[in-house]
């Protein structure tokens, strides 16, 4: 089940995105979902090096400039970022706006987008799910970390 907890990152998620050493998050993937031109959900995976907190109400994403994911966010601004592992499970919904490369300091191969949070859902175990828990998130080996 999930519960709407507002528009500001809770302490545990904020700390993971702001304070933690991303080298300790090696191999952990973050799922993002955009909406394509036909209205279908479009999933993509990012690493902790590509996702961070700007402040409690804004998440910053770095994606490939020519990807379908980036094109979708440019077209309609909608994105959901899924943080799910053994520590926490949150669905962060927001409106993405691209930061010009000249201001973001990234290469032209990448796009930097700030996501203004419009809703955060915290997933929790309901009474009929007693004992269920997430034991790990999606992980990967090798590049990009």
HUFENMO-V101490 format. One record per helix or strand. SS is the DSSP state (~ for helix, > for strand). FROM is the first residue (numbers start at 1). TO is the last residue. If there is no record, write none. Layout:
# HUFENMO-V101490
ss=SS from=FROM to=TO
ss=SS from=FROM to=TO
This chain:
# HUFENMO-V101490
ss=> from=2 to=6
ss=~ from=11 to=18
ss=~ from=22 to=25
ss=> from=28 to=35
ss=> from=41 to=47
ss=~ from=48 to=50
ss=> from=51 to=55
ss=> from=58 to=64
ss=~ from=68 to=76
ss=> from=78 to=84
ss=> from=89 to=99
ss=~ from=101 to=104
ss=> from=110 to=123
ss=~ from=127 to=129
ss=> from=139 to=139
